Amino acid sequence: MDGTQFNVTFSNEEQAVYVIDSEVLGKVKGRIPMMQLLLPEAETFVKIQRSQYVRLDVTLDTAIHPEHSEFTPFRALTEDISAGGASIRLLKGTNNQSVSQLYLWMPLTLKSGEIHYLRLKSKVIRVTEKKHGNMLLHVQFLDPAKNDVQTLMRFIFEKQVDLRKKACMFNMIE
């Protein structure tokens, strides 16, 4: 066992998850048998981003409104969504400079035919550039109402079931 190399995954007090490369240095004898591991330099720790909710690639019509009056509200489409946040496609030239919080308005149509209109206060996590100069705005929902989280989770679940059914039907046709 001594010298065996492997990856170690652990979390800190703030629940951030990290991965490190380590190796077994030896055994420690006591009431509880333990192994002594090599602890590498802190600079080599790799932080892992773990989403709390399932993310679904889906295009939804969304209205983006400023928290105050930093910009004129505009429409956009989602790239993906979860009960904790979304990625939104922005056209080239969309003014989103120095906005840290905004409101996302979106209608969700459930299988039952119910339409839920969500207004989600959101924090801008980052903006990334896509092909052709378009941007992707990544937001995290801030303290969403319990009903809104449940509606989002139900919507995502229903869409996943639909996608699985379509995949099964497609495989049967082949």
C-alpha positions, 0 to 999 in steps of 0.5 A, spaced: 500 500 500 505 504 501 507 509 495 500 507 492 497 514 488 490 516 487 486 522 487 483 525 494 476 529 494 474 533 500 470 539 502 472 544 506 468 548 512 464 552 506 462 546 502 467 547 497 469 541 493 477 540 492 481 534 488 488 533 490 493 528 487 496 524 493 499 517 495 499 513 501 505 514 506 504 509 511 499 506 516 497 509 523 496 504 528 491 506 534 484 504 536 481 506 529 486 504 523 488 509 519 493 511 513 497 517 512 497 521 506 501 526 502 498 533 503 501 536 496 502 544 496 495 548 497 496 551 490 495 544 487 488 543 489 483 543 484 476 546 486 470 542 483 464 546 481 458 541 483 451 544 481 446 542 486 440 541 481 440 537 475 441 542 469 437 541 462 439 544 455 433 547 453 431 554 450 426 558 453 424 565 452 426 570 457 425 577 459 431 580 462 430 586 467 435 590 471 435 590 478 434 598 478 435 602 472 442 600 469 439 598 462 433 597 458 429 590 459 430 585 453 428 578 451 433 573 450 433 565 450 436 560 455 441 555 453 440 551 459 436 551 466 436 548 473 432 550 479 439 554 481 440 558 475 441 559 468 445 560 462 442 565 457 444 567 450 446 574 449 446 577 442 453 581 440 453 588 443 448 587 448 449 591 454 451 588 460 457 591 463 458 591 470 451 589 472 451 584 478 444 583 479 438 582 475 431 579 474 429 573 469 422 573 467 420 566 464 413 563 463 414 555 464 408 551 461 407 544 464 405 538 461 398 539 465 397 545 461 398 550 467 403 556 465 407 559 471 410 566 470 416 566 474 420 572 476 427 570 479 432 575 482 439 573 479 446 574 481 451 574 475 456 569 476 460 570 469 459 572 462 463 567 457 464 569 449 461 564 444 462 563 437 461 569 432 461 574 438 455 572 442 455 571 449 453 567 454 450 570 461 451 565 467 446 567 473 444 564 479 437 565 482 438 568 489 433 566 494 428 563 489 421 562 492 420 554 494 414 554 489 418 557 484 424 551 485 418 546 485 416 549 479 422 549 475 424 542 478 417 539 475 418 542 469 425 539 468 423 533 470 417 533 465 422 535 459 427 529 461 421 524 461 419 527 454 426 526 452 427 519 454 421 517 451 423 520 444 430 517 445 426 510 446 421 511 440 427 513 435 431 507 437 425 503 436 424 506 429 432 504 427 
